[in-house]
Amino acid sequence: MSDDAKSLWCSAPADSLAWREWGAGAVVFNQGTGNTHYLDEFAAPVLHDLVAHPDGITADALVTRLGRSADLPDVSDPASAISEVLREFARLGLARRMLA
């Protein structure tokens, strides 16, 4: 199990994110960075769930929650895909790994 799976992750402050649903994905403006990002049908539900859990959520919990709700498109390894999305969100300033 990777560190990403065990770590708590949270989104950028919800009040700094402006959303616009766009087809299966979303466009998100992050006021904190001044950047706009297109999130595909895989990444958009991940960020939605991060925003819904301001105290943090693990990648494992995201896999369980999103898999149960069928919000994620089919991928061969959802845990790895979510970990990759979380690392990309961290790079873009959309999420961060919380300190334990």
VMD Tcl script that builds the backbone (N, CA, C; Angstrom):
set m [mol new atoms 300]
animate dup $m
set s [atomselect $m all]
$s set {name element resname resid chain x y z} {
  {N N MET 1 A 0.854 -1.184 0.000}
  {CA C MET 1 A 0.000 0.000 0.000}
  {C C MET 1 A 0.892 1.235 0.000}
  {N N SER 2 A 0.625 2.169 -0.849}
  {CA C SER 2 A 1.454 3.361 -0.959}
  {C C SER 2 A 1.141 4.361 0.149}
  {N N ASP 3 A 2.077 5.308 0.333}
  {CA C ASP 3 A 1.837 6.380 1.295}
  {C C ASP 3 A 0.602 7.188 0.914}
  {N N ASP 4 A 0.354 7.340 -0.407}
  {CA C ASP 4 A -0.818 8.082 -0.868}
  {C C ASP 4 A -2.098 7.443 -0.353}
  {N N ALA 5 A -2.145 6.112 -0.339}
  {CA C ALA 5 A -3.355 5.404 0.065}
  {C C ALA 5 A -3.650 5.610 1.536}
  {N N LYS 6 A -2.608 5.732 2.376}
  {CA C LYS 6 A -2.781 5.863 3.822}
  {C C LYS 6 A -2.912 7.316 4.282}
  {N N SER 7 A -2.389 8.237 3.503}
  {CA C SER 7 A -2.366 9.646 3.893}
  {C C SER 7 A -3.743 10.273 3.768}
  {N N LEU 8 A -3.978 11.255 4.612}
  {CA C LEU 8 A -5.188 12.067 4.465}
  {C C LEU 8 A -4.905 13.160 3.443}
  {N N TRP 9 A -5.861 13.359 2.564}
  {CA C TRP 9 A -5.771 14.389 1.548}
  {C C TRP 9 A -6.941 15.349 1.710}
  {N N CYS 10 A -6.718 16.612 1.381}
  {CA C CYS 10 A -7.813 17.581 1.378}
  {C C CYS 10 A -7.662 18.479 0.163}
  {N N SER 11 A -8.757 19.084 -0.218}
  {CA C SER 11 A -8.747 19.981 -1.373}
  {C C SER 11 A -8.250 21.357 -0.954}
  {N N ALA 12 A -7.991 22.178 -1.949}
  {CA C ALA 12 A -7.801 23.600 -1.688}
  {C C ALA 12 A -9.087 24.076 -1.011}
  {N N PRO 13 A -9.048 25.187 -0.277}
  {CA C PRO 13 A -10.275 25.652 0.378}
  {C C PRO 13 A -11.449 25.734 -0.605}
  {N N ALA 14 A -12.563 25.155 -0.198}
  {CA C ALA 14 A -13.736 25.086 -1.083}
  {C C ALA 14 A -14.171 26.466 -1.566}
  {N N ASP 15 A -14.029 27.476 -0.706}
  {CA C ASP 15 A -14.470 28.816 -1.115}
  {C C ASP 15 A -13.504 29.476 -2.099}
  {N N SER 16 A -12.370 28.826 -2.381}
  {CA C SER 16 A -11.444 29.370 -3.378}
  {C C SER 16 A -11.602 28.692 -4.739}
  {N N LEU 17 A -12.520 27.716 -4.821}
  {CA C LEU 17 A -12.727 26.970 -6.064}
  {C C LEU 17 A -14.068 27.341 -6.685}
  {N N ALA 18 A -14.037 27.756 -7.934}
  {CA C ALA 18 A -15.263 28.050 -8.681}
  {C C ALA 18 A -15.419 26.959 -9.734}
  {N N TRP 19 A -16.569 26.273 -9.717}
  {CA C TRP 19 A -16.820 25.104 -10.566}
  {C C TRP 19 A -17.765 25.425 -11.698}
  {N N ARG 20 A -17.563 24.742 -12.797}
  {CA C ARG 20 A -18.530 24.745 -13.896}
  {C C ARG 20 A -18.500 23.342 -14.485}
  {N N GLU 21 A -19.616 22.653 -14.386}
  {CA C GLU 21 A -19.699 21.308 -14.968}
  {C C GLU 21 A -19.635 21.439 -16.480}
  {N N TRP 22 A -18.889 20.559 -17.108}
  {CA C TRP 22 A -18.694 20.626 -18.544}
  {C C TRP 22 A -18.729 19.223 -19.094}
  {N N GLY 23 A -19.902 18.790 -19.559}
  {CA C GLY 23 A -20.038 17.407 -20.015}
  {C C GLY 23 A -19.825 16.461 -18.850}
  {N N ALA 24 A -18.988 15.477 -19.035}
  {CA C ALA 24 A -18.706 14.518 -17.970}
  {C C ALA 24 A -17.660 15.046 -16.998}
  {N N GLY 25 A -16.977 16.132 -17.362}
  {CA C GLY 25 A -15.937 16.691 -16.508}
  {C C GLY 25 A -16.351 18.017 -15.919}
  {N N ALA 26 A -15.368 18.803 -15.554}
  {CA C ALA 26 A -15.631 20.109 -14.950}
  {C C ALA 26 A -14.465 21.039 -15.242}
  {N N VAL 27 A -14.752 22.321 -15.212}
  {CA C VAL 27 A -13.726 23.345 -15.254}
  {C C VAL 27 A -13.705 23.976 -13.871}
  {N N VAL 28 A -12.514 24.076 -13.293}
  {CA C VAL 28 A -12.365 24.595 -11.935}
  {C C VAL 28 A -11.376 25.756 -11.955}
  {N N PHE 29 A -11.814 26.890 -11.430}
  {CA C PHE 29 A -10.925 28.035 -11.243}
  {C C PHE 29 A -10.499 28.056 -9.787}
  {N N ASN 30 A -9.200 28.065 -9.554}
  {CA C ASN 30 A -8.646 28.108 -8.205}
  {C C ASN 30 A -8.193 29.538 -7.926}
  {N N GLN 31 A -8.956 30.252 -7.098}
  {CA C GLN 31 A -8.628 31.637 -6.788}
  {C C GLN 31 A -7.285 31.747 -6.073}
  {N N GLY 32 A -6.891 30.702 -5.355}
  {CA C GLY 32 A -5.619 30.717 -4.632}
  {C C GLY 32 A -4.414 30.768 -5.547}
  {N N THR 33 A -4.517 30.139 -6.711}
  {CA C THR 33 A -3.394 30.125 -7.649}
  {C C THR 33 A -3.652 30.987 -8.868}
  {N N GLY 34 A -4.919 31.320 -9.125}
  {CA C GLY 34 A -5.279 32.078 -10.309}
  {C C GLY 34 A -5.342 31.224 -11.564}
  {N N ASN 35 A -5.305 29.899 -11.398}
  {CA C ASN 35 A -5.309 28.990 -12.543}
  {C C ASN 35 A -6.665 28.319 -12.725}
  {N N THR 36 A -6.964 28.016 -13.980}
  {CA C THR 36 A -8.168 27.282 -14.353}
  {C C THR 36 A -7.746 25.917 -14.870}
  {N N HIS 37 A -8.490 24.881 -14.476}
  {CA C HIS 37 A -8.146 23.509 -14.845}
  {C C HIS 37 A -9.376 22.787 -15.378}
  {N N TYR 38 A -9.168 22.000 -16.445}
  {CA C TYR 38 A -10.209 21.096 -16.909}
  {C C TYR 38 A -9.991 19.754 -16.229}
  {N N LEU 39 A -11.023 19.237 -15.578}
  {CA C LEU 39 A -10.965 17.931 -14.933}
  {C C LEU 39 A -11.841 16.975 -15.721}
  {N N ASP 40 A -11.255 15.860 -16.136}
  {CA C ASP 40 A -12.011 14.890 -16.919}
  {C C ASP 40 A -12.987 14.116 -16.039}
  {N N GLU 41 A -13.674 13.161 -16.639}
  {CA C GLU 41 A -14.714 12.404 -15.922}
  {C C GLU 41 A -14.150 11.541 -14.801}
  {N N PHE 42 A -12.849 11.366 -14.757}
  {CA C PHE 42 A -12.226 10.628 -13.662}
  {C C PHE 42 A -11.810 11.577 -12.541}
  {N N ALA 43 A -11.171 12.680 -12.895}
  {CA C ALA 43 A -10.637 13.604 -11.887}
  {C C ALA 43 A -11.725 14.437 -11.198}
  {N N ALA 44 A -12.765 14.817 -11.918}
  {CA C ALA 44 A -13.806 15.683 -11.335}
  {C C ALA 44 A -14.467 15.066 -10.102}
  {N N PRO 45 A -14.890 13.793 -10.123}
  {CA C PRO 45 A -15.497 13.227 -8.916}
  {C C PRO 45 A -14.509 13.109 -7.750}
  {N N VAL 46 A -13.235 12.934 -8.064}
  {CA C VAL 46 A -12.228 12.862 -6.996}
  {C C VAL 46 A -12.159 14.207 -6.275}
  {N N LEU 47 A -12.095 15.295 -7.036}
  {CA C LEU 47 A -12.037 16.615 -6.396}
  {C C LEU 47 A -13.344 16.925 -5.668}
  {N N HIS 48 A -14.475 16.547 -6.235}
  {CA C HIS 48 A -15.759 16.748 -5.545}
  {C C HIS 48 A -15.737 16.067 -4.174}
  {N N ASP 49 A -15.232 14.835 -4.125}
  {CA C ASP 49 A -15.195 14.118 -2.844}
  {C C ASP 49 A -14.192 14.744 -1.881}
  {N N LEU 50 A -13.077 15.231 -2.378}
  {CA C LEU 50 A -12.126 15.925 -1.507}
  {C C LEU 50 A -12.772 17.160 -0.879}
  {N N VAL 51 A -13.477 17.928 -1.691}
  {CA C VAL 51 A -14.149 19.132 -1.192}
  {C C VAL 51 A -15.196 18.757 -0.141}
  {N N ALA 52 A -15.861 17.629 -0.341}
  {CA C ALA 52 A -16.905 17.185 0.596}
  {C C ALA 52 A -16.331 16.688 1.922}
  {N N HIS 53 A -15.025 16.519 1.995}
  {CA C HIS 53 A -14.374 16.035 3.219}
  {C C HIS 53 A -13.277 17.004 3.647}
  {N N PRO 54 A -13.658 18.157 4.185}
  {CA C PRO 54 A -12.669 19.186 4.528}
  {C C PRO 54 A -11.679 18.750 5.610}
  {N N ASP 55 A -12.023 17.724 6.384}
  {CA C ASP 55 A -11.098 17.234 7.405}
  {C C ASP 55 A -10.137 16.195 6.849}
  {N N GLY 56 A -10.274 15.878 5.571}
  {CA C GLY 56 A -9.379 14.951 4.900}
  {C C GLY 56 A -10.018 13.597 4.657}
  {N N ILE 57 A -9.495 12.911 3.648}
  {CA C ILE 57 A -9.954 11.574 3.289}
  {C C ILE 57 A -8.768 10.853 2.661}
  {N N THR 58 A -8.687 9.559 2.868}
  {CA C THR 58 A -7.600 8.785 2.286}
  {C C THR 58 A -7.941 8.378 0.851}
  {N N ALA 59 A -6.918 8.046 0.102}
  {CA C ALA 59 A -7.131 7.547 -1.255}
  {C C ALA 59 A -7.932 6.259 -1.214}
  {N N ASP 60 A -7.649 5.399 -0.235}
  {CA C ASP 60 A -8.413 4.152 -0.102}
  {C C ASP 60 A -9.897 4.435 0.097}
  {N N ALA 61 A -10.212 5.418 0.944}
  {CA C ALA 61 A -11.615 5.770 1.174}
  {C C ALA 61 A -12.244 6.348 -0.094}
  {N N LEU 62 A -11.472 7.116 -0.850}
  {CA C LEU 62 A -11.987 7.644 -2.121}
  {C C LEU 62 A -12.330 6.505 -3.081}
  {N N VAL 63 A -11.441 5.519 -3.167}
  {CA C VAL 63 A -11.699 4.369 -4.045}
  {C C VAL 63 A -12.994 3.684 -3.640}
  {N N THR 64 A -13.159 3.449 -2.344}
  {CA C THR 64 A -14.357 2.774 -1.838}
  {C C THR 64 A -15.606 3.598 -2.115}
  {N N ARG 65 A -15.572 4.891 -1.751}
  {CA C ARG 65 A -16.749 5.753 -1.915}
  {C C ARG 65 A -17.124 5.924 -3.384}
  {N N LEU 66 A -16.137 6.259 -4.211}
  {CA C LEU 66 A -16.429 6.539 -5.613}
  {C C LEU 66 A -16.777 5.268 -6.378}
  {N N GLY 67 A -16.158 4.163 -6.014}
  {CA C GLY 67 A -16.488 2.895 -6.653}
  {C C GLY 67 A -17.902 2.456 -6.335}
  {N N ARG 68 A -18.315 2.689 -5.096}
  {CA C ARG 68 A -19.662 2.324 -4.662}
  {C C ARG 68 A -20.718 3.178 -5.351}
  {N N SER 69 A -20.393 4.438 -5.603}
  {CA C SER 69 A -21.374 5.333 -6.212}
  {C C SER 69 A -21.345 5.268 -7.738}
  {N N ALA 70 A -20.393 4.514 -8.280}
  {CA C ALA 70 A -20.245 4.363 -9.733}
  {C C ALA 70 A -19.950 5.696 -10.416}
  {N N ASP 71 A -19.345 6.637 -9.676}
  {CA C ASP 71 A -18.975 7.919 -10.271}
  {C C ASP 71 A -17.699 7.842 -11.095}
  {N N LEU 72 A -16.905 6.799 -10.896}
  {CA C LEU 72 A -15.657 6.679 -11.638}
  {C C LEU 72 A -15.855 5.848 -12.892}
  {N N PRO 73 A -15.261 6.288 -13.999}
  {CA C PRO 73 A -15.300 5.434 -15.188}
  {C C PRO 73 A -14.440 4.198 -14.939}
  {N N ASP 74 A -14.619 3.174 -15.745}
  {CA C ASP 74 A -13.846 1.952 -15.586}
  {C C ASP 74 A -12.370 2.202 -15.853}
  {N N VAL 75 A -11.545 1.811 -14.895}
  {CA C VAL 75 A -10.090 1.818 -15.046}
  {C C VAL 75 A -9.588 0.507 -14.470}
  {N N SER 76 A -8.449 0.053 -14.947}
  {CA C SER 76 A -7.961 -1.257 -14.508}
  {C C SER 76 A -7.510 -1.255 -13.054}
  {N N ASP 77 A -6.965 -0.131 -12.559}
  {CA C ASP 77 A -6.479 -0.056 -11.181}
  {C C ASP 77 A -6.908 1.281 -10.571}
  {N N PRO 78 A -8.133 1.339 -10.026}
  {CA C PRO 78 A -8.639 2.614 -9.501}
  {C C PRO 78 A -7.766 3.215 -8.399}
  {N N ALA 79 A -7.186 2.385 -7.546}
  {CA C ALA 79 A -6.357 2.913 -6.454}
  {C C ALA 79 A -5.145 3.656 -7.003}
  {N N SER 80 A -4.469 3.081 -7.973}
  {CA C SER 80 A -3.310 3.744 -8.574}
  {C C SER 80 A -3.727 5.001 -9.326}
  {N N ALA 81 A -4.841 4.918 -10.024}
  {CA C ALA 81 A -5.317 6.071 -10.790}
  {C C ALA 81 A -5.675 7.230 -9.858}
  {N N ILE 82 A -6.331 6.934 -8.738}
  {CA C ILE 82 A -6.683 7.994 -7.782}
  {C C ILE 82 A -5.428 8.567 -7.150}
  {N N SER 83 A -4.458 7.725 -6.810}
  {CA C SER 83 A -3.197 8.230 -6.256}
  {C C SER 83 A -2.506 9.169 -7.239}
  {N N GLU 84 A -2.531 8.813 -8.507}
  {CA C GLU 84 A -1.930 9.665 -9.534}
  {C C GLU 84 A -2.665 10.998 -9.635}
  {N N VAL 85 A -3.993 10.956 -9.587}
  {CA C VAL 85 A -4.782 12.190 -9.632}
  {C C VAL 85 A -4.467 13.064 -8.412}
  {N N LEU 86 A -4.367 12.465 -7.245}
  {CA C LEU 86 A -4.063 13.234 -6.032}
  {C C LEU 86 A -2.696 13.912 -6.141}
  {N N ARG 87 A -1.708 13.200 -6.643}
  {CA C ARG 87 A -0.377 13.806 -6.809}
  {C C ARG 87 A -0.427 14.956 -7.813}
  {N N GLU 88 A -1.203 14.800 -8.883}
  {CA C GLU 88 A -1.354 15.873 -9.866}
  {C C GLU 88 A -2.099 17.064 -9.257}
  {N N PHE 89 A -3.143 16.790 -8.483}
  {CA C PHE 89 A -3.853 17.875 -7.790}
  {C C PHE 89 A -2.898 18.628 -6.863}
  {N N ALA 90 A -2.027 17.914 -6.163}
  {CA C ALA 90 A -1.059 18.568 -5.271}
  {C C ALA 90 A -0.125 19.469 -6.084}
  {N N ARG 91 A 0.331 18.977 -7.212}
  {CA C ARG 91 A 1.210 19.763 -8.073}
  {C C ARG 91 A 0.515 21.044 -8.563}
  {N N LEU 92 A -0.781 20.932 -8.844}
  {CA C LEU 92 A -1.547 22.069 -9.370}
  {C C LEU 92 A -2.091 22.998 -8.282}
  {N N GLY 93 A -1.962 22.612 -7.015}
  {CA C GLY 93 A -2.496 23.428 -5.927}
  {C C GLY 93 A -3.981 23.201 -5.664}
  {N N LEU 94 A -4.539 22.109 -6.201}
  {CA C LEU 94 A -5.953 21.796 -5.981}
  {C C LEU 94 A -6.160 20.925 -4.738}
  {N N ALA 95 A -5.108 20.288 -4.259}
  {CA C ALA 95 A -5.197 19.426 -3.082}
  {C C ALA 95 A -3.829 19.379 -2.413}
  {N N ARG 96 A -3.848 18.860 -1.191}
  {CA C ARG 96 A -2.582 18.665 -0.482}
  {C C ARG 96 A -2.694 17.472 0.441}
  {N N ARG 97 A -1.561 16.865 0.674}
  {CA C ARG 97 A -1.486 15.784 1.651}
  {C C ARG 97 A -1.401 16.423 3.024}
  {N N MET 98 A -2.236 15.989 3.925}
  {CA C MET 98 A -2.264 16.566 5.270}
  {C C MET 98 A -1.196 15.915 6.136}
  {N N LEU 99 A -0.640 16.703 7.031}
  {CA C LEU 99 A 0.330 16.166 7.970}
  {C C LEU 99 A -0.385 15.349 9.020}
  {N N ALA 100 A 0.225 14.243 9.399}
  {CA C ALA 100 A -0.385 13.370 10.411}
  {C C ALA 100 A -0.184 13.914 11.799}
}
mol reanalyze $m
mol bondsrecalc $m
mol representation Tube
mol addrep $m
